[in-house]
Amino acid sequence: MLLLRDAKDNIMVTTVDKYGPQATVLTGEMGKFLGIPVIPSAKMREDLNASGVYDGTTKTKTGILLTWLPAWAFGDKQEVALEVQRFSAAQNTDLVLTGRFDFKHALGTNVTTVMGYNLAS
């Protein structure tokens, strides 16, 4: 990602040494691509085939996601509740934490997330 260049051979990713207080150690960003934060994630698979699909055979590719974050909403369906029960004979305490949450695309069918694939892992 850091090696991307445009048609005039200009570097397209602004690196952390150039934008100070937004440095990786503070925000998780490793750079900016066209003003969009580049945030690496261990959650992106590195065992995909050239079509961006896990097929169990070819495991040499990875992908990249471009997401417009304001298009996604996180909501509470039920406040977090904590139950505590003490068992003195066993000298332990059980804690049960419950909550209901939702994460949805807030803009109907508009495209706000795309995946690039066939990248060497």
Buried (B, 14 or more C-beta within 10 A) or exposed (E): EEEEEEEEEEEBBBBBEEEEEBBBEEEEBBBBBEEBEBEEEEEBEEEBBEEBEEEEEEBEBBBBEEEEEEBBEEEEEEEEEEEEEEEEEEEEEEEEEEEEEEEEEEEEEEEBEEEEBEBEE
